[in-house]
């Protein structure tokens, strides 16, 4: 019986925050633990090179991503967990796919267009700050996906276009060389793709409004207290479904806890009390993972060993597909 192949990864471009956990890590862990699938989860360290060119920083952030997944309960018996840069087959396929991808397709990529538009708005050179890694980022993501014949790719809504680009590239390759790659599909949780930050905007490192996942309890409490709320006074009913505090609470609480807090909102809980409830449920959930995270960060050799084993499994899965591709493009007679 064949099973779906599910693939996802996170770039090490900053401390993992609540938005990363809720929108990407949590659903990916649920898929791996609850589904009959082959799951591949990876650290997209070469993707991060488009923005970070500091050796120590990218190493520290990569270890942080790995430690986060492991601390949150990634089951190494159920998934293939690896570092992107440990699988050179990805980058060989990346070049092959680059040669079949039009520049026009890359011109339409949202991330590239956003930089171009901002440069034009500021009256700067159109391509200021654009390196070729950033420009061709969607092709490398396509190689990540196609090398393992991925069926499903969990993404945030802002990443849907990258999977659609991957499908365009599949069509181009298969049309030219015959049926080779499967068409990947994206998975999006419509309820959690926009996670509010401290100021109410989407939680993002770009907006400096994140809550890092493994802050100390004291720092976590201080950050939660900074979450923007409206001016409804204490003792007056509040709508939990429009509350950023309640939205975050639901991600860490049990169904019964959620119902109790919902009732308290309708009874007129104060914002200070609501934030205290959020802190309690989050801190209880994160206490053990936080401890494990710092233990792993103090033992990078343990992380290296885990990722090395994962890379061996990933390469074994990828090798036959890459050989097939090389044969089709004329590498072998």
N, C-alpha and C positions, 0 to 999 in steps of 0.2 A: 504494500500500500504506500502511495506517495503522500508526503506531507508538505504543507506550505513552508517556504523559506522566508523568514522575516528578518530584516536587517535594519539596524539603526545605529547612529553614532552621535557623539557630542564633541564639538570643537573645544579644545582647552584654551579659551581666550579670556578666562577670568574665573573667579571663585564660583562654584556651582551655587545657584540661588534657588529660591522657592519656585520661581517661574520655570526653571529648567526641570526641577523635580516633578512638579505637577503636570506640566505639558508634555514632557518627554520620558523621564526616567520611570515615573510611577506607572504609566500605561504600558511601557515596554516590559517592566518587571511582571506586570499582570499577564501580559501575553505569554511570556516565557513560562510562567508558573502554572497557567491555567489552560494552555492550548497544546494540542498535539501538533507541534511544528518544529522545524529546525531554526533556531534563533541565533543570529550573529550580531553581537554588540561590539562596537569598536571605538577607540579613541582616535579622533580625526586630527592627529597632530600635524600632518602635512597641510591640511586645510588651514590650520592656524597660522602657517608661515605667511599667508597673504597679509597679515597684520602684525605678527610678532616675529621679529628677527633677533631676539635675544636668547642665547643658549640656555642660561640658567632659568629665565622666566618660563620658557616653553617646557623645559623639563619639569619644573615645579608644578606647573599647571596640569601637565599630562599625568603626573603621579596623583594629583588631586582628583582628577576625573576618575582614574582607576580606583582609587581608594573610596570614592563616593559610591560607585556602583557596588563594590564589594561590601562596604559597610551597610548598605541598604538591603542586602540579602540576595545579591545575584547568585544564582545556583550554578556553579561551574560544571555540574554534572548534566545540566539541561541546556547550556548555551556554549557557544564558541566566543570567547572574549579575547580580543587582541588589539594591538596597537597598529594603526594603519601603516606606519613606516616600516613595520617588520614584515610586510607582505609586498615585496617588490613587483609581484605579478600585477598588482593594481596599477602601477605606474607604466608598465609596458602596455597594458590594455588602454590606459589613458592616452598614450601617444597614437595608438592605432585609431581610436575613436576620434581623436582630434583631427585626423586627416580626412575623416568623413563628415565633419561637422562644419556647417557654414558659419562664417563670421556674422552674417545677419541674424542667425539664431542667438548667438552670444550677445549681440547688440540689444536684444530684447529682454535680457535677464534683468529682473527687478533690481538686484543689488547694484549692478553696474549702472543702470539707468538712474538710480537714486543719486549716485555720486556725480554723474554727468549733469543732472538737473541742478544739483546743489552748486556745482562749480559754475555753471552758467548764471545762476542766480547771484552769485558773489562776484561775477565778472572775471573769473579766473580761467586759465587754460582748461579746455574741456576735459582733458584726460589727466589733470593734476591729481596725484595720489593713486592713480590706477596702475597696478603692476599686472603682468600677464597672468600671474596666478589667480588674482582676483577676477580678471576678465574671463578666464577659462575655467573658473571654479565649477560651473555646472557640469563640465565634461569629466572632471575628476570625480565628482559625486556620482555621475553616471557609471564610471568604471567601478566605483565602490559597489554599486547596486548590481550591475550586470555580471561581474566576475563570478558571483555566486548564484546566478539565475534567481535572484530574489523575486518572490511573488508579491510581498507586501512590505511597505516602507512606512513606519509610523513617523509622521512629521507634524510640525505646527502648520497652521494655515498659510503662513508666509513662505513655507517651503514647498507648497504644492507645485509651484511652477517648475521647480527643479526635477521633480518626478515626471512632469509632463515633458520636459526637455529630454529626459532619459528615454521616454517612449518615442519621441521624434527620432532620436539617434538610433534606437532599435529598428525602427521602420527603415531608416536609410541603410543601415548595415544589412538587414535581412533582404531588402530589395536588391542590393548590389551583389551579395555573396550567398544568398539562400538562407533558409530558415536556420537561425543560430541562437538568438537570444529570445527569452520570454519577455513579454510586456509586463513591466512591474506596475503595481497599483499602490496608491498611497492610502494610509489610514489616518484619519483626523478625528480627534474628539472635539466636536463642535462646542461642547460645553466648557472646555477649559483652555481653548487655544489663546485667549487673551487673559493673562493673569495680571491683576492690578498691582502696581508698585506702591511705595510709600506715599506718593503724591497723587495717586489715582490713575496715572497713565500706565500703559503697558509696562510690566516689570522688565527692565532691560538695563544692562550695564551701560548702554549708550546714554541713558537718562539719569544714571547715578541714583536710582530709586529702588535698588534691590535689597532683599533680605538674604544674606549668605546662609546656606543651609546649616552649616556646622559652627555657627557663632556660639560663644559661651552662653550659658543661661542668662547671665546678667545683661550681656549685650543684646541677646535676642529680645529680652523684655523691653529694653530701651528702644529698639527699632520698631517693635510692634506698637509702642506708645506713640510713635511718630506717624502712624498710618492716618491719612487724611480722612476725616469724617464730616458729616454735615452739621448744621447748627440746631438740630432738633434737641430740645432740652431733656434732662432726665425725667422719668415718670410718664413721658408721652410715648404712645405706640410708635414703633419704627418698622419699616419694611425690610425684612431680612434679605429678600431677593435683590435689593438694590444696594446692599451693604458689602463693601469690600472685606470688612472684618469677617462677616458671616461666610462669604465665599471661600476665604482661606480656611476658616474653621471646618467647613464641610470636608475638606481634603484630608483632615487628620483625625476627625472624630468618628465615633460609631454612629449608626443610624439613630439609636436611642438618644445619644448625646445631642445630635443635630436637632431632633424634635424638641428636646427640652429647651435648647437655646432659642429655637424658633418661637416657642411659646413665650419665653422671657422677652423677646423682642416685641411681641405684640402687647405684652404687659407694660412695656416702657423701661427696659433695661437702660442704664446709662452707658455712654460710650466707653468710659473708663472700666466699667464692669465687663463689657463685651470684650474689650481688649485683654483684660485679665483672663477671661475664659479661653480666648485664643492662645494666649501664652501658655496656659496650663496644659492644654491638649497637645500643642505643638511640642513643648518641652518634654512631656511624657513620651511622646512618640519618638523623639530624636535623641533621647538620653543615651540609649545603648548604641545606636549607630554612630553618634558623635564620639563615643569612647573608642569604638572600633576604628573609626576613621583616623583618629590621631595615633593609634597604635600602628596602623598600616603606613602612615606617613613617616613614622619613625623607623620603618623597616623597608626602604625602597627595594632592597634585594628580594624581598618576598613578592612585591608587586612585579618586578622584572621576571621572576620565575613563572608566575601565573600567566603573564602576557606572552612569554616565550612559548609556553605550552599551547596557548590559544593560537598563536601564529602558526605553529606546526599543523594544527588541525585545519586552520583556514587555508593554508597553502595546499594541503592535500586535497581539499575540496575544490580549490580553484584551478589546479594544474591541468586536469583533463579539458576543461573548458577553454583555457588559454591555448593549449596545443591545437584544439579544434579550430580556434580562430586563426592561428598562425598558418595552419594548413590551408584554410580557405582564402587567405589574402595572398598566398603564393610563397610562404616561407619555405615550404617543402614541396618537392615534386612528387 
